[in-house]
């Protein structure tokens, strides 16, 4: 499992982060983007690094990534639910659940 931490802040404060399984990150529609149209990403588009996970909802696509952490479980970060939105608003981890 991976945790993606943003320079951005969550809706209710605190560092915005989200987690994804290795299986989900290996899907063809998942990318880490550092450029767009052969040019570096701009801050408006999520520079320096942006996560695109096409099988997930928009809030799962972390912008302004400052770090990536490898995890065995999510219970020791945030409130333990696997992401800032899940911690604060009780979203499910998967869009199709």
Secondary structure, DSSP 8 states (H G I E B T S, - for coil): -EEEEEEEE-TTSSEEEEEE-HHHHTSTTEEEESEETTEE--GGGTTT-EEEETTS-GGGS--SEEEEEE-S-STTSTTSSSBHHHHHH---SSTT-
